[in-house]
Amino acid sequence: MKKLLITSVLITGLLSMYSCSLRQNSQANTDTTQPTEETSETTTAEPTTKAKPQNPDIFTYNYVHSDEGYFNLLSETPEFKKKAQENGSCWAYAAAASMETNYALKTGNSISIDPYSLTDIVWDTNKSDGFFKKVDTANRDMGGRSWIITETLSRGFNGLTLDSARPLTGKGADAVKQAVRETGGVFAAIPDNSEKKDWYGDYYTMNDAKNETADHAVTIIGWDDNFPKNYFNEEASQNGAWITYNSTEGILGSYYYVSYDTPLKDVASFTVTDKYSAVLGYDAGNENNKYIKRGDETTVANVFHQGGRLAAVGTYNDFEEEQNIKIEIYDATFKVLLYSQDAVLGYRGYQTIDLDTPVSVGDFAIVITYTKGAPVEGDNIEYETHDYVTACGSGQSYVFMGDWKNKSAIFHAVEIPENAEEAPPVDHTYDYIKDLKDMNDGNIKEALGIDFTPKNCCIKALYTY
């Protein structure tokens, strides 16, 4: 059982969360009336006729996209079912759509993720660490953001596991497009001003170029580089739009076109899998990208006590560049090496590394040596509407204070007893085990020379069936 450490940091700058109210639904019904020109009862997500871009007639808005500069996930995942939200949980709907489209792309099969189950998992109070709301609001009306989704669902949920999350904010349009093609719908936050939305023929569109307040989450499922700039309530400065799944518009949800001029915030790509049977971990997350660093290499470990077949290891990379790591699986005493594998963390964010060969484990330790820095959960953080709570117990996480790389070359100076021809056998493991420092130790900050309490290491153990 983890002991809750009462350490709190007050964050003066508020972190944005997205929560769409029923008020926004009613606005959509009253403020986004289609013009009297050619209209349609449903939003067009993928016109069936393909032709070269036309200069649209401003009265009929009869634009038809071409193949060039156009991509739509609905062509790849036709079984995707849109959902319409009823509460302030656009972020959960956007995350669910992202993961559903990812699963379909990877497996060719469809799954349905209940967005409200995600809100209940994130804001569940029956836990010792994680995210806790401090306002009297139903779970379905609480806001959320991509990193909350990452930190919570990477622990496993409803038979699934979020096995990677890649932040894409500020990475540019090409990075977003690549993620949509390769991993499925991309989570993004945008402004939600009804005055900036309108119908143009079959197209429901939005352009809010000057608004930096992102208060609504959508899923980017495609793009059209040639979408006319005059198909917006406020004409865009350029042609082009993101095709987005939007859970709040219409009785059955809808899709709408968001101008490239509109700023995207909190952009993230998620992947999900059902191939793991269980996930073990002690960290609440990697909030604020906290990490520890000791010279050229930093070696940390988590000790677990559950038997099974270890199939993968989950961790974070807090750096924009790739990071080389070494994964070692030991018994819980750190005396018997069970498995070793080199790996690369290819991007900033959360990711899992499949072991080349699953390892049968009982009481065991996952040791990871990082070349840039080892991710940790860090101090408690107090936000306006919720808290990030971390808890580190003794015997869970360790940092190696010595030279782990040369551990096998360390020897004691041993005297040869009288009447003996050679020295007695020596347990060489002692030399480095004594330098494993428990992250629960009261002087851990001083020992590491840092100004925050690191608490647990961000290492997860993923089992296979």
Buried (B, 14 or more C-beta within 10 A) or exposed (E): EBEBBEBEEEEEEEBEBBBBBEEBBEBBEEEBEBEEBBEEEEBBBBBEEEEEBEEBEEEEBEBBBBEEBBBBBBEBBEEBEBBBBEBBBBBBBBBBBBBBBBBBBBEEEBBEBEBBBBBBBBBEEEBEBBBBBEEEBEBBBBBBBBBBBBBBBBBBBEEBBBBBBBBBBEBEEEBBBBBBEEBBBBBBBBBBBBEBBBBBBBBBBBBBBEBEBBBBBBBBBBBBBBBBBEBBBBEBEEBBBBBBBBBBBBEEBBBBBBBBBBBBBBBBBBBBBBBBBBBBBBBBBBBBBBBBBBEEBBBBBBBBEEEBBBBBBBBBBBBEEEBEBBBBBBBBEBEEEBBEBEBEBEBBBBBBBBBEEBBEBEEBBBBBBBBBBBBBBBBBBBBEBBBBBBBBBEEBBBBBBBBBEEBEEBEEEEEEEEEEEEEEEEEBBEBBBEBBBBBBBEEBEEEBEBEBBBBBBBBBBBBBE
